[in-house]
């Protein structure tokens, strides 16, 4: 189920807002027109959740989690 994938991904990216941004951007990049969007989202969540085990955690120098930047409208 997708909820299990989300819980694994939250262990990697603790900021839920940042997790949504990462998943949405990765889904747009990895999506292929011949596949379902749901399958692409699940694949991205598996990759993000597995990044913790592969030591590929998203960080900024100084061991801080990357914070999203606000843009003017």
Phi and psi in degrees as a GROMACS rama.xvg file:
@    title "Ramachandran Plot"
@    xaxis  label "Phi"
@    yaxis  label "Psi"
@TYPE xy
-66.3262  -30.9362  UNK-2
-62.3644  -35.9951  UNK-3
-64.9395  -38.3014  UNK-4
-65.6188  -38.0296  UNK-5
-66.793  -42.0845  UNK-6
-62.7997  -38.0782  UNK-7
-66.4187  -38.7982  UNK-8
-69.4915  -33.383  UNK-9
-66.4484  -27.2396  UNK-10
-66.4335  -29.9722  UNK-11
-83.163  -50.0808  UNK-12
-114.145  102.885  UNK-13
-74.4214  -23.9695  UNK-14
-81.8755  113.742  UNK-15
-65.0293  -35.3187  UNK-16
-65.0627  -44.5251  UNK-17
-64.2692  -37.5327  UNK-18
-60.5892  -43.5032  UNK-19
-61.8021  -41.1184  UNK-20
-65.0214  -43.8833  UNK-21
-63.3281  -45.3381  UNK-22
-66.5788  -41.2028  UNK-23
-67.9919  -41.1025  UNK-24
-67.8634  -41.1034  UNK-25
-67.281  -35.5745  UNK-26
-64.3008  -41.2491  UNK-27
-63.8594  -36.5454  UNK-28
-77.5064  -38.6994  UNK-29
-90.0021  -10.553  UNK-30
-69.3676  135.041  UNK-31
-110.485  138.334  UNK-32
-59.0465  -22.9565  UNK-33
-86.5774  -2.37684  UNK-34
-114.188  165.069  UNK-35
-79.2882  147.194  UNK-36
-64.6502  -36.0583  UNK-37
-59.8573  -40.2911  UNK-38
-67.2618  -37.1039  UNK-39
-66.4812  -42.0137  UNK-40
-62.1581  -43.5671  UNK-41
-61.8354  -40.4432  UNK-42
-64.332  -41.1656  UNK-43
-64.9654  -42.3203  UNK-44
-63.3017  -37.049  UNK-45
-64.0949  -42.8933  UNK-46
-64.7993  -43.2162  UNK-47
-67.2748  -42.2643  UNK-48
-65.9093  -33.9462  UNK-49
-80.2013  -13.1662  UNK-50
-64.5579  -30.1125  UNK-51
-64.3132  -39.8224  UNK-52
-72.9074  -29.4911  UNK-53
-90.419  5.21653  UNK-54
60.846  35.5333  UNK-55
-110.776  44.3122  UNK-56
-69.0992  139.967  UNK-57
-77.0546  111.872  UNK-58
-138.697  165.643  UNK-59
-115.808  149.739  UNK-60
-48.5446  135.412  UNK-61
102.299  9.95901  UNK-62
58.8175  35.2496  UNK-63
-105.554  146.254  UNK-64
-73.1006  139.366  UNK-65
-62.0292  129.165  UNK-66
-98.5449  141.232  UNK-67
-68.4655  148.346  UNK-68
-99.7619  138.422  UNK-69
-84.4179  142.142  UNK-70
-118.52  146.365  UNK-71
-71.9599  145.026  UNK-72
